[in-house]
């Protein structure tokens, strides 16, 4: 866990649990082995203090790109778990941290977000992470309900 | 024009014309100024001889990434021109040339392609480029016709 990451006190919701599973599944070198679930989420939390320490302009480093990808994978898996629609993220980021992320299910766009300042990616708190993730999942489920045929098309 | 690029003899179709417009619009340094349209397409053509000279495994260089992006921009603009649906590509490529490209219109996925060997991106001939591009456009138009509401959603 990065030393700058704050200690997380809040309860872990379903989105965060999905995220923890993502991080553990990709932990090829056993870096997180034996460490508590909560610690894994630390790097995703960018509170005011950490945000202040980050440069305004910058390139996202590989760890940040991995976290962005893990977060949207967790969103995609949460959508899939609740709808049965297989969802997958497509992430386009320029080296300056500008870009777009979409999550696709069938031929339906379930999530579409423009990104900027990707090098500062994170959430003010664990509650924020959970709420932002849940909002994306709920919007995706509403889209699937609205366009069920497109969401289930090959 | 790259020296390895073959001379193009065939007629230029609508997709290739869109592509030429793309390349000229992004020609910030005037590299293509005063050069004939056909020459611009040379680097997109990877015939048997050029393909043989390329490494089997490799990272796509920035020029190749630009060409991939220009080709899918041309596809997106062709879709837009014929349907009125604003289309935009989202391109995710790993450094090993694996990835996925989607073209999105409204909340509909108009094109979705898995990419591999992106460093070898190109078409066997200008006819191939035109035909492959046109096939993507036609499939997108069919999807719009099938899911008109999703394609026109915000």
Interface residues (C-beta under 8 A of the other chain):
Chain A: X90 X91 X92 X100 X102 X104 X106 X107 X108 X109 X110 X112 X143 X147 X149 X150
Chain B: X90 X91 X92 X100 X102 X104 X106 X107 X108 X109 X112 X143 X147 X149 X150
